[in-house]
Amino acid sequence: MTPVPHCAACGARGALSPHLRVAGDAGPDGLIPTTDRFGTALTHIVRCPACGHMQLARMPLDGELEQAYGDAASGDYVEEEAGQRETARRTLARIEALAPQPADRPRALLDLGCWVGFLLAEARERGWRVTGVEPSEFASTYAREQLGLDVVTHSLLGAALPEASFDAIVLGDVIEHLPRPAEALDRIAALLAPGGVVWLALPDAGSRVARVLGRRWWSVIPTHVQYFTRGSITKLLRRQGFDVLEIRTAPKAFTTRYYLQRISGYSRPLASVLVRAAEAVGVADRMWAPDFRDRMGVIARRPS
């Protein structure tokens, strides 16, 4: 872990204020994308008095994160393929409304942190030329072998990619994992074609749910190192030269069973009772996309 001397969103230097005492560890499963260890972070969370952004007081070293994400494996999202694809279609509809449409070629989309590749697969079916980067050996192998996608196994920002070549870049549930998000946006700006857009999905730490639950909010988990609000993600994007086009809530579609199982992060017995009840009335496998208004989708245009 290394101390952070400045705010990742607005760049303000100086003391960041203590916010939530939540320090713990990643748990026996390591840094995986799905977890029920709600209320646990790798170090305490501090808050920027200038812009309200929240982040870990001390950031993990790059080598630690690269190894952890490279080893990450979980079948939860594979089992929820139908919901993941529905969420992807909703995302792509928003991107397509704002991304440029070249006259001489198909639109090109890059998904950084694509996991098993369901969004890329949906984009390919809609006529996009798609590329993905995913550090997890498990997830990137699934994307290539099961879905036939062009996905490279590499750290998100280090993969060799053609600059000024992508009409849209996706960071779905990614930027909150990055110790230096400004550097990531600089890299994205270089990869985007003129007029290209970036789409980010991330937890909204300024939402009412996040404020009410505090340290017990379900997005306070070991893999998250940044806690953006709508204001702080806007400030970061503008600071890096992007034009923010849209911010709206971005709920995810999962089965009712999946959402009820997540309650185990608060009470395993209650989660089991609710899952059994959902099974009894025949709704456990029904698709559900509740909008708790604590996950946001942001679209921003490349710096001119």
Protein Blocks (a to p, Z undefined) as FASTA:
>chain_A
ZZdfbdfklopacjdddfbdcbdcebjnlpafbdckehiafbdcdddfknopacdfbdcd
fklmmmmmmmgccfklmmmmmmmmmmmmmmmmmmmmmpccdfkbccddddehklnommmm
mmmmnopacddddfblklmmmmmmmnopacddddfklpccdehkbfbdcdehklmmpmbl
mlmmmmmmmmpcghiacddddddfkbmklmmnmmmlcklcfklmbdcdfklmmmmmmmno
pacfbdcdddddddfklmmmmmmmmommlmmmmmmmmmmnopmmpccdddehlaccdddd
ddZZ
